[in-house]
Amino acid sequence: MFTGLVLGKGRVVRMDRRGVDARLTIEPFFDMENVRKGDSVAVDGACLTVVEHKDRTFSADVSAETLSRTILGNYRPGTLVNLELALRMSDRLGGHLVTGHVDGLGILKSKEKVGDSIRLDFEIPRELGFYLIEKGSIAINGISLTVNECGEDYFSVNIVPHTAEKTTIGLWKVGDRVNLEVDIIGKYVAKFLGKVKQKESRKDIGLDFLAKHGFL
C-alpha cells in the first residue's frame, strides 16, 4: 500500500525484455539504501517487487500484464519515473490510500500555467470516469492529486509548484499517456451499492410480477 506522496524521481538504466516479460533497472535520485529484496516500490504508480539492489540501482521484474496495461511498456533507458516506497503502519497518511494497481490509462489533453500552479486536463475511459467525484482523489503516475472538475470521460487537476518540482510532471507533454488509479474506497462503495441494487431488484420479482409477464 502507498500514499501517492512521491519520494523523488529516478532514471531507467536498463529495460531488458525476457520473452513477454521484462526486468527493469532504475537509479533513484535519492537515498534508497534501506530497500531490500522483496520490498515493494511504486514506479509511476505501478507496484513492483525489488528482486535486486546493488550500488545505486534496484531491479524489478515486470509482467506482460503490467507492460500491456501501463506506461511501463514504453520505458527506455533515460526515462524519468516517480518513485515511492511502500507505506509502513507508523507512517503519516498524507495523500490517500493507493494500492499500486493501475486501473487504466489517461491522455493529457492540455497543460496550462495558472498563476504559480499548472492546470492539467485528461481524457479517460468512461469506466474510470464513473468513479471520479469533484474534490475526490486520484493517483496519476503514482501522484496523489485532487480532482478539480470531472465528467464521464475527462477530469482536471491543479499542480502546485512543490509537486511539479518533486515529480516528473514538468516533463509531461500534451498527448502523453499516464497511469491512473481511482480511489479504492470509491470502487468498493460502487460495488457494494451495485449488489444492494441487484438484491432489491430481485425482491420485486414475485408471483404478481411473474403472472403479469405471462410466466404463470
C-alpha positions in Angstrom: 0.0 0.0 0.0 1.2 3.5 -0.8 0.1 7.1 -0.2 0.7 8.8 -3.5 3.3 11.1 -2.0 6.2 10.6 -4.3 9.6 10.5 -2.5 11.5 11.5 -5.6 12.5 10.7 -9.1 14.6 8.0 -10.7 16.1 7.2 -14.1 15.6 4.0 -16.1 19.0 2.4 -16.6 18.0 -0.8 -18.3 14.8 -2.4 -19.7 15.7 -6.0 -20.5 13.0 -7.9 -22.3 12.6 -11.5 -21.3 10.1 -13.1 -23.6 6.8 -11.4 -22.9 8.1 -10.1 -19.5 10.9 -7.6 -18.7 13.4 -6.7 -16.0 13.5 -3.0 -15.1 16.6 -1.4 -13.5 16.3 2.1 -12.0 18.7 4.5 -10.5 16.9 6.6 -7.8 17.9 10.3 -7.4 17.5 9.9 -3.6 18.7 7.6 -0.8 17.2 4.1 -1.1 19.9 2.3 0.9 17.3 0.6 3.2 15.5 -1.1 0.3 15.8 -4.9 0.3 15.0 -7.7 -2.0 11.3 -8.4 -1.7 10.3 -4.8 -0.9 7.5 -3.1 -2.8 8.2 0.1 -4.8 5.7 2.1 -6.8 7.2 3.1 -10.1 4.9 5.7 -11.8 2.2 4.2 -9.6 2.7 0.6 -10.5 3.6 -1.7 -7.6 6.7 -3.7 -8.3 8.8 -6.1 -6.2 12.5 -5.5 -5.8 14.5 -8.5 -7.0 17.9 -7.0 -6.8 19.5 -4.0 -5.1 23.2 -3.1 -5.6 25.3 0.0 -5.8 22.9 2.9 -6.7 20.3 0.9 -8.5 17.5 -1.6 -7.9 15.8 -4.0 -10.3 12.3 -5.4 -10.5 10.5 -7.9 -12.8 7.6 -6.6 -14.9 4.9 -9.0 -16.1 3.4 -9.0 -19.5 0.1 -7.8 -17.9 1.8 -4.8 -16.4 3.6 -4.0 -19.6 0.4 -4.0 -21.6 -1.8 -2.1 -19.1 0.6 0.6 -18.0 3.1 3.1 -19.5 5.9 0.9 -18.2 5.9 -0.9 -21.6 7.1 2.3 -23.2 10.1 2.8 -20.9 13.6 3.3 -22.4 17.0 3.9 -20.8 16.9 7.5 -19.6 13.2 7.6 -18.9 12.5 9.5 -15.7 10.0 8.0 -13.3 8.2 8.8 -10.0 9.2 6.5 -7.0 7.6 5.8 -3.7 8.4 3.2 -1.1 5.6 1.1 0.5 3.6 2.6 3.4 4.5 1.5 6.9 1.9 1.3 9.6 3.7 4.0 11.6 3.8 6.5 8.6 1.6 9.5 8.2 -1.0 9.2 5.5 -0.5 12.5 3.8 -2.1 11.6 0.4 -4.7 8.9 0.1 -4.7 5.1 0.0 -3.0 3.9 -3.2 -2.7 0.2 -4.0 -0.2 0.4 -6.9 -2.7 -1.5 -9.1 -3.2 0.7 -12.2 -6.8 0.8 -13.3 -6.2 2.3 -16.8 -4.5 4.9 -18.9 -5.4 8.6 -19.5 -4.2 11.0 -22.1 -3.0 14.6 -21.3 -5.2 16.9 -23.4 -4.0 20.3 -22.2 -1.4 21.8 -19.8 -1.8 25.4 -18.8 0.0 27.7 -16.4 -2.5 29.3 -14.0 -0.6 31.7 -11.6 2.0 29.6 -9.8 0.1 26.4 -10.5 -0.3 24.2 -13.5 -3.7 23.0 -14.7 -3.8 19.6 -16.4 -6.8 18.2 -18.3 -7.1 14.5 -19.1 -9.2 12.3 -21.3 -10.1 9.0 -19.6 -12.1 5.8 -20.3 -15.7 6.2 -19.3 -15.5 3.2 -17.0 -13.0 5.1 -14.9 -14.9 8.4 -15.0 -17.7 6.6 -13.2 -15.6 6.5 -10.0 -14.5 10.2 -10.0 -16.0 13.0 -8.0 -15.1 16.6 -7.6 -12.6 17.1 -4.8 -12.0 13.4 -4.6 -8.6 11.7 -5.0 -6.9 10.1 -8.0 -3.4 8.8 -8.5 -1.7 9.9 -11.7 1.7 8.2 -12.4 1.7 7.5 -8.7 1.0 11.0 -7.6 -1.9 11.6 -5.2 -3.9 14.5 -6.6 -7.3 16.2 -6.0 -9.9 16.2 -8.8 -11.0 19.7 -9.6 -13.5 19.0 -12.3 -14.7 15.8 -13.9 -17.2 14.3 -16.3 -17.9 10.9 -17.9 -14.7 10.9 -19.9 -12.5 13.7 -18.5 -11.1 15.3 -15.4 -8.8 18.1 -14.4 -6.3 18.8 -11.6 -4.1 21.7 -10.4 -0.5 21.1 -9.6 1.3 23.3 -7.0 5.0 24.2 -7.6 6.3 21.7 -4.9 4.6 18.8 -6.6 5.8 19.8 -10.0 9.4 20.0 -8.8 9.3 16.8 -6.8 7.8 14.7 -9.6 8.0 14.2 -13.4 5.0 16.4 -14.1 7.2 19.1 -15.5 8.2 16.7 -18.3 4.7 15.8 -19.3 3.6 16.9 -22.8 0.2 17.1 -24.4 -0.6 13.7 -25.9 1.3 11.8 -23.2 -0.3 8.7 -21.6 -0.4 8.4 -17.9 -1.1 5.6 -15.4 -4.4 6.1 -13.4 -5.6 4.6 -10.2 -9.0 5.7 -9.0 -9.8 5.8 -5.2 -10.1 2.2 -3.9 -12.8 3.3 -1.4 -14.9 4.6 -4.2 -14.6 1.3 -6.1 -15.7 -0.7 -3.0 -18.6 1.6 -2.4 -19.7 1.4 -6.0 -19.6 -2.4 -5.9 -21.5 -2.6 -2.7 -24.2 -0.3 -3.9 -24.5 -2.3 -7.1 -25.0 -5.5 -5.1 -27.7 -3.8 -3.0 -29.5 -2.6 -6.1 -29.4 -6.1 -7.6 -30.8 -7.6 -4.4 -33.6 -5.1 -4.2 -34.4 -5.7 -7.8 -34.8 -9.4 -7.2 -37.2 -8.7 -4.3 -39.6 -7.2 -6.9 -39.9 -10.4 -8.7 -42.8 -12.1 -7.0 -46.0 -14.0 -8.1 -47.7 -10.9 -9.3 -44.7 -9.9 -11.4 -44.4 -13.4 -13.0 -48.2 -13.6 -13.7 -48.2 -10.1 -15.2 -45.5 -11.1 -17.7 -47.0 -14.4 -18.7 -44.8 -16.8 -16.7 -47.7 -18.1 -14.6 
